[in-house]
Every structure is written in structure tokens, then in C-alpha cells.
């Protein structure tokens, strides 16, 4: 990248594992001294229409037999993502003609990064839907999407893809930091003090909100989709035997690079958990308290085992929906007492805008022919330019 390039306006779109809506961020991205320089112009969250979250999660959890529904959802989500891109630009007061790029992560339906052999071929797979051709057609803006498969094709996990942005936003010359995203799946990025990308470590730690939300939905017959403010967990007590069983999950025996999803920490685990709880007469409140503690303990395990010793006293910057769960944050503070916990907003950037901003950055890198993955983090054999480019109506090249 040249020392200076003219800034361009880029929209990033994201819907996470919890499928609770579309995050949209409009950024101005240029470069300075060889590094991207970002300025957030506007951010907004757009909830899905009633019933769509349940439909997405049903398809994500259905396995085979849902091909037609996935096909339709792909286009429907593309239409919604396009509407959101138009809306975030309008609310920012930026004409669409001034937006150079859209970077869309899409909606993850399946993430299966562990290699399987089929017909003598080793397969790593992931699927994100939200048709980028629809986004480009409706907005007229060149759209970059489907970022994970190239890293998987290069032998990586396809995740996490946010550490580059975490480094740009939160590195500190004198303090080591951990950026902890408590989305549906939890992932962390360790930023050693005084470094850029050198020494950065990142990986998925296991469940974030996915088990808490799924369990609450089951226990309330769908009346609640989350433990608001951690109230249910606060009224219960952790069941030590059940927590030990959860912490014996095979995912925790793996060492980084690694990533995970609903396939490992979704409905099948909830079913097994409910059976065990029923056999031992564990109350609903104690069950929610236990899975909340489970998220905190799984994060703690990885901090103490897979990061440098100094990480146990680093600043821990939380973001994602779980950052708003007081009981989850309390359990984390109890498990990591030497860490100073603060939110991403307190550290200087809106926490809910981080993931959408990451895909705006990735689109910018792709458009400039620059790799977006960090091979030592994803496990890929080499750096790779990520994503697929769908030209906008006025596409004349970006370089």
C-alpha cells in the first residue's frame, strides 16, 4: 500500500451467529504510513422482521433438507442487507454515489472448518448467505462478500477475521490488551503492548451467548430469546457437576488456530444439557446460571492456557451482546481478577460497530489487492486476498 491513498467511504454489513439483526457501519478509510486509517461516520443496528430470526436459526440448525429455504433466504437477506446499506448512508447524510464499496459478511448458516475427507478430497467448508449480487444491484455499489472461503481453501479456519481491525483500534504502547467479542460465539484477540500485528493471537474460545439464548428460548417456549440483564442467571446458582461436564467438551482440548460455531455449541448440546439437568433435578434458574458461568470459564481457560502469562493481568475489552449481560461480566471478573475489564466504548470505539467495521476494512483491503487474513491466526498456509467482488453499476476499477 502506498504511504498515502485518497480515503474512500465504505459500508460494512454484518449479522452474527445470534442472528439478531444487521449491523451496518459507514467508514471513511484511507492510508497513512502504509497502514489503513479509519474514521467511523455512522453506525446503526437494524433488527430483522418478526419471525425471520427464528427462520434463520431453524435453517442453520436443520442440517440437510433445507436447500430450497436456504436458496430463498439467500436472496431475501440480500434484499434486506441492501436496504440497510441504503439506510445507513442516508442517516449519515452521505449520498450513495459517494460510497465506493460495501463489504458484507452475510449470515452464517454453517461453519465446518475441521477437514473431512470425501471422495479422497479433504474438505473445509463454511456457508454465509445474503446474496451480494442483490446488494450491488439495489445500491449500485461494488460489493465484496464471502470472505471466509478463501482462507479455508488455503488450509485455514476462515476465522477469526477481526484481529486486524482490533489491532488498528485498540493496540496500546504500554498496556497489553485482550479484545473479547461475546457474540453468539466468543472470540478473543490478544494485543501485546508496544507491538503492531507482531505477536497478536486470536481464536474462538467457545460459546458466547449462543447457549444462554438458546436455553432461555427453550425454557420459556420462545417467549424470551435472551436472559435480559442476566436476571435469570442472577436468581440461580451454578451447578458444579454440570459445569465440569460442560468444560469437558472436546473443543477445549484443541489448541489454536481454531474456530467453532452452532454445530458444536448449539441445539444438540442444549438437548444433552436439558436431559442431564432433568435427571438431576437442576432448576431452570440454576441451569441458566451454569451456562453463563460456562461461557466465562471457557474464556478463562483459554486466557490462562493459550496466551502469554502476562495476559491474565491485561486490560480486557468486551464487546458483542454478552458485554451487556452483568452476570456474565461478573463471572469473568471473578475468574480473571487481575484483568481490568472495560467495554469497547470505554476504550474508544462503539462496541456494537466493531464487526461491521471489520468487513468494511476487509472490503477495502480486497479492493486494493491486499490480503485480509493473518495466517498464523487462521492456520492458513499463506496470506490471501479475501472475498468475491460483485461490480456496482458504475464499476470502472478501484485502483
ZIFEN-V590268 format. One record per backbone hydrogen bond with DSSP energy under -1.0 kcal/mol. CO is the residue of the C=O (numbers start at 0). NH is the residue of the N-H. If there is no record, write none. Layout:
# ZIFEN-V590268
co->[CO/CO]
nh->[NH/NH]
This chain:
# ZIFEN-V590268
co->[2/7/8/8/9/10/11/12/13/15/21/22/23/24/25/25/26/27/28/29/31/34/36/38/41/43/45/48/50/51/52/53/54/55/56/65/66/67/68/69/70/71/72/73/73/74/75/76/77/78/79/80/81/82/83/84/85/86/87/88/89/94/95/100/101/102/105/106/109/111/115/117/120/122/124/126/126/128/130/131/132/133/134/135/141/142/143/144/147/148/149/150/151/153/161/162/163/164/165/166/171/175/176/177/178/179/180/181/182/183/183/185/185/186/187/188/189/190/191/196/200/202/205/208/209/210/211/212/213/214/215/216/219/225/226/227/229/230/232/238/239/240/241/242/245/248/249/250/257/260/260/265/266/267/268/269/270/271/272/273/274/275/276/282/283/284/285/286/287/288/289/290/291/292/293/294/295/296/297/298/299/300/301/307/308/309/310/313/314/315/316/317/318/319/320/321/324/325/326/327/328/329/330/331/335/339/341/342/343/344/349/350/352/353/354/355/356/357/358/359/360/361/362/363/364/365/373/373/374/377/383/387/389/391]
nh->[32/28/99/100/26/102/24/104/22/18/45/13/43/11/40/41/9/38/7/36/34/31/29/27/25/23/21/51/54/55/56/57/58/59/60/69/70/71/72/73/74/75/76/77/130/78/79/80/81/82/83/84/85/86/87/88/89/90/91/93/92/97/98/10/143/12/14/128/126/124/122/120/117/115/111/108/109/106/134/135/136/137/138/139/101/389/103/387/151/152/153/155/154/380/165/166/167/168/169/170/193/314/190/316/188/318/186/321/208/207/209/204/205/180/202/178/200/176/194/199/189/187/185/212/213/214/215/216/217/218/219/221/222/227/229/230/233/234/235/242/243/244/245/246/248/251/252/253/203/263/264/269/270/271/272/273/274/275/276/277/278/279/281/286/287/288/289/290/291/292/293/294/295/296/297/298/299/300/301/302/303/304/305/310/311/312/313/339/177/341/179/343/181/322/323/324/328/329/330/331/332/333/334/335/338/315/317/346/348/347/352/353/356/357/358/359/360/361/362/363/364/365/366/367/369/368/376/377/378/156/371/144/142/394]
